[in-house]
Amino acid sequence: MQSFQPPRRILMGPGPSDVSPRVLSALARPTVGHLDPAFQDLMEEIKAALARLFNAPDHACVPLPAPGTAGMEGALMNLLEPGDRAVIAVNGVFGGRMVDMAGRAGAEVVRVDAPWGEPVDVAAVEAALASGPAKVLAFVHAETSTGVRSDAAALCALARRHGALSIVDCVTSLG
Ligand SMILES: Cc1ncc(COP(=O)(O)O)c(C=O)c1O
């Protein structure tokens, strides 16, 4: 549409989040299909870059060409089966979204609320994990809805100690 000229805006998530000019110019390159060998080379390169970013082996990184919500959905729906116990910390919008998804997966959700504007309460999460075996601990690292960061190292260590897998939404914090 020639008639639509997007205005220049400063995009604000938890901070300025304008798209880099490098990314904008990449978007103007030719499209290849997902079965094209050139696409597979690209995937390998992206997986290696993600492995560096996540400090993880590259076979453990699965990029989903989708928005953040699909990442949440992919993690929760693949790990939770009906009846599994999931401890989910909620201190804003996106924690609440994970509670909804886990409920739809049929999990028994143990919701640990903290006031909006406060980080996830580590002691309350510990109490929830100690109250019965959970398959998953899920929380949002940086709750974009309030701009608050929680202590991911402490929470993941708790999950490990209690034999639960950690699902961490770090949409606006990882990089
Ligand atoms: C912390 C967090 N989780 C999940 C999402 C959802 O991501 P998307 O809007 O790409 O589905 C967002 C989006 O802002 C977010 O900030």
The ligand as a MOL file (V3000), in Angstrom:
LIG
                    3D

  0  0  0     0  0            999 V3000
M  V30 BEGIN CTAB
M  V30 COUNTS 16 16 0 0 0
M  V30 BEGIN ATOM
M  V30 1 C 6.9250 -10.9670 29.3810 0
M  V30 2 C 6.1070 -11.2110 28.1480 0
M  V30 3 N 5.6650 -12.4600 27.9180 0
M  V30 4 C 4.9190 -12.7440 26.8220 0
M  V30 5 C 4.6110 -11.7730 25.9000 0
M  V30 6 C 3.7860 -12.1240 24.7150 0
M  V30 7 O 4.5230 -11.9650 23.5690 0
M  V30 8 P 3.7780 -11.7610 22.1560 0
M  V30 9 O 3.0130 -10.4850 22.2660 0
M  V30 10 O 4.9320 -11.7050 21.2030 0
M  V30 11 O 2.8960 -12.9440 21.9700 0
M  V30 12 C 5.0550 -10.4730 26.0950 0
M  V30 13 C 4.7280 -9.3930 25.1540 0
M  V30 14 O 4.9330 -8.2280 25.4130 0
M  V30 15 C 5.8310 -10.1820 27.2380 0
M  V30 16 O 6.2880 -8.9490 27.4540 0
M  V30 END ATOM
M  V30 BEGIN BOND
M  V30 1 1 1 2
M  V30 2 1 2 3
M  V30 3 2 2 15
M  V30 4 2 3 4
M  V30 5 1 4 5
M  V30 6 1 5 6
M  V30 7 2 5 12
M  V30 8 1 6 7
M  V30 9 1 7 8
M  V30 10 2 8 9
M  V30 11 1 8 10
M  V30 12 1 8 11
M  V30 13 1 12 13
M  V30 14 1 12 15
M  V30 15 2 13 14
M  V30 16 1 15 16
M  V30 END BOND
M  V30 END CTAB
M  END
